[in-house]
Amino acid sequence: MSLYVETFVRCLNKYGEELCGDCVEIARTADSVIVVLADGLGSGVKANILATLTTKIASSMLKQGAEVDEVVSTLAATLPVCQVRQLAYSTFLILQIFLQQREAYLVEFDCPETMLWRQGRISAVPKSVRVIEGRKLQEARFPVQENDTLFLISDGVINAGVGGILNLGWQWHNVAHYLEKVMQHETDMPKVVSLLSDVCDNLYMRKPGDDTTVVGVKIRPVQHVTLFTGPPADPARDEEVVARLLAGPGLKIVCGGTTAQIVSRETQRPLLTSLTYANAAVPPTATIPGIDLVTEGVLTLSKALELIRFAKAKDASYRDIAELNRQDGASRLARILLCECTHLQVLVGQAINPAHQNPGLPLSLALKLKVVDDICQELKELGKEVSIAYY
């Protein structure tokens, strides 16, 4: 079965700082996914610049096929040791997952150990020590399998609560034990990562004493979704687009009343509409046998876009993301696209809907194509594979 690497990031800025001193860069190549987490010395602007330089250099070089020795040599030359504190200007962690080989390569430099969740337990990855350019690195190559989840954390996580709620901070084994309990009932990466970030924020009493970053990396099976919205500009192509919808692998979603009628007519399957409003701001859903979700069109798509952006926001909490658990059409659509989908195929009809030409409608609603494009862009930024076909 094909595998996909899902990633999700949450960062907390040190209290009083506008910029985060931690930086995460995620790069995808044809056969691998590269994740680089760097923690710049200190906090604020200086730390952010140092961490950004580290992640950009490392991810760019690895993406071009460079060896880790070259990367570390370049970083050592670019970011020398602080002469006053005798500390590296930036610590870093590099994780590269090779999908065809089902193998991961991990390098850690002066940062908390990566956590591997497998079959209900959290453990550290066994590593060997290697010295490059005077830097002592922890290095490992290990096989990965479906549903493995790796958590990359900065030292702000294990220092959470130090000197306040917890005398010695939230130690590595405490974090691991918490994640083990969470993963027993919650495995969606946006929710798990947000839960861990929220706990750190609470331990800091909402005033983080250090930049805090959590990166969730999950190895999961590919989940295809095909979404059809809007009638084709040429009605003669109705049969063609419906056939493509039905032939698409995985989940099938239809957005729009007229679109749903086309699918019902071409498949000769009944369209059953609901009059129950799960959310007064979102039109009710409908059902068509063989279609996983049938919703209203532009209003629902616009609300789903809003929910996806809200969940992606840096300061979104678990409670915010839990809004996706609602049963209205927009929440269900956003949850599928954000938490379940890895590969999205969008079929967009370009017929003009007279109802959308009402000058009284908000501009964002009048531009359905822009709403669809924006949803696709948000998902691409999360690393999902997205394709769009216009009819």
DAQUI-V988005 format. One record per residue. RES is the residue in three letters. BURIAL is I if it has 9 or more other C-alpha atoms within 8 Angstrom, else O. Layout:
BEGIN
RES&BURIAL + RES&BURIAL
END
This chain:
BEGIN
MET&O + SER&O + LEU&I + TYR&I + VAL&I + GLU&I + THR&I + PHE&I + VAL&I + ARG&I + CYS&I + LEU&I + ASN&I + LYS&I + TYR&O + GLY&O + GLU&I + GLU&O + LEU&O + CYS&I + GLY&I + ASP&I + CYS&I + VAL&I + GLU&I + ILE&I + ALA&I + ARG&I + THR&O + ALA&O + ASP&O + SER&I + VAL&I + ILE&I + VAL&I + VAL&I + LEU&I + ALA&I + ASP&I + GLY&I + LEU&I + GLY&O + SER&I + GLY&I + VAL&I + LYS&I + ALA&I + ASN&I + ILE&I + LEU&I + ALA&I + THR&I + LEU&O + THR&I + THR&I + LYS&I + ILE&I + ALA&I + SER&I + SER&O + MET&I + LEU&I + LYS&I + GLN&O + GLY&O + ALA&I + GLU&O + VAL&O + ASP&O + GLU&O + VAL&I + VAL&I + SER&I + THR&O + LEU&I + ALA&I + ALA&O + THR&O + LEU&I + PRO&I + VAL&O + CYS&I + GLN&O + VAL&O + ARG&O + GLN&O + LEU&O + ALA&I + TYR&I + SER&I + THR&I + PHE&I + LEU&I + ILE&I + LEU&I + GLN&I + ILE&I + PHE&I + LEU&I + GLN&O + GLN&O + ARG&I + GLU&I + ALA&I + TYR&I + LEU&I + VAL&I + GLU&I + PHE&I + ASP&O + CYS&I + PRO&I + GLU&I + THR&I + MET&I + LEU&I + TRP&I + ARG&I + GLN&O + GLY&O + ARG&O + ILE&I + SER&O + ALA&O + VAL&I + PRO&O + LYS&O + SER&O + VAL&O + ARG&O + VAL&O + ILE&I + GLU&O + GLY&O + ARG&O + LYS&I + LEU&I + GLN&I + GLU&I + ALA&I + ARG&O + PHE&O + PRO&O + VAL&I + GLN&O + GLU&O + ASN&I + ASP&I + THR&I + LEU&I + PHE&I + LEU&I + ILE&I + SER&I + ASP&I + GLY&I + VAL&I + ILE&I + ASN&I + ALA&I + GLY&I + VAL&I + GLY&O + GLY&O + ILE&O + LEU&I + ASN&O + LEU&I + GLY&I + TRP&I + GLN&I + TRP&O + HIS&O + ASN&O + VAL&I + ALA&I + HIS&I + TYR&O + LEU&I + GLU&I + LYS&O + VAL&I + MET&I + GLN&O + HIS&O + GLU&O + THR&I + ASP&O + MET&I + PRO&I + LYS&I + VAL&I + VAL&I + SER&I + LEU&I + LEU&I + SER&I + ASP&I + VAL&O + CYS&I + ASP&I + ASN&O + LEU&I + TYR&I + MET&O + ARG&O + LYS&O + PRO&I + GLY&I + ASP&I + ASP&I + THR&I + THR&I + VAL&I + VAL&I + GLY&I + VAL&I + LYS&I + ILE&I + ARG&I + PRO&I + VAL&I + GLN&I + HIS&I + VAL&I + THR&I + LEU&I + PHE&I + THR&I + GLY&I + PRO&I + PRO&I + ALA&I + ASP&O + PRO&O + ALA&O + ARG&I + ASP&I + GLU&O + GLU&O + VAL&I + VAL&I + ALA&O + ARG&O + LEU&I + LEU&O + ALA&O + GLY&I + PRO&O + GLY&O + LEU&I + LYS&I + ILE&I + VAL&I + CYS&I + GLY&I + GLY&I + THR&O + THR&I + ALA&I + GLN&I + ILE&I + VAL&I + SER&I + ARG&O + GLU&I + THR&O + GLN&O + ARG&I + PRO&O + LEU&I + LEU&O + THR&O + SER&O + LEU&O + THR&O + TYR&I + ALA&I + ASN&O + ALA&O + ALA&O + VAL&I + PRO&I + PRO&I + THR&I + ALA&I + THR&I + ILE&I + PRO&O + GLY&O + ILE&I + ASP&I + LEU&I + VAL&I + THR&I + GLU&I + GLY&I + VAL&I + LEU&I + THR&I + LEU&I + SER&I + LYS&I + ALA&I + LEU&I + GLU&O + LEU&I + ILE&I + ARG&I + PHE&I + ALA&I + LYS&O + ALA&O + LYS&O + ASP&O + ALA&I + SER&I + TYR&I + ARG&O + ASP&I + ILE&I + ALA&I + GLU&O + LEU&I + ASN&O + ARG&I + GLN&O + ASP&I + GLY&I + ALA&I + SER&I + ARG&I + LEU&I + ALA&I + ARG&I + ILE&I + LEU&I + LEU&I + CYS&I + GLU&O + CYS&I + THR&I + HIS&I + LEU&I + GLN&I + VAL&I + LEU&I + VAL&I + GLY&I + GLN&I + ALA&I + ILE&O + ASN&O + PRO&O + ALA&O + HIS&I + GLN&O + ASN&O + PRO&O + GLY&O + LEU&I + PRO&O + LEU&O + SER&I + LEU&I + ALA&I + LEU&I + LYS&I + LEU&O + LYS&O + VAL&I + VAL&I + ASP&O + ASP&I + ILE&I + CYS&I + GLN&O + GLU&I + LEU&I + LYS&I + GLU&O + LEU&O + GLY&I + LYS&I + GLU&I + VAL&I + SER&O + ILE&O + ALA&O + TYR&O + TYR&I
END
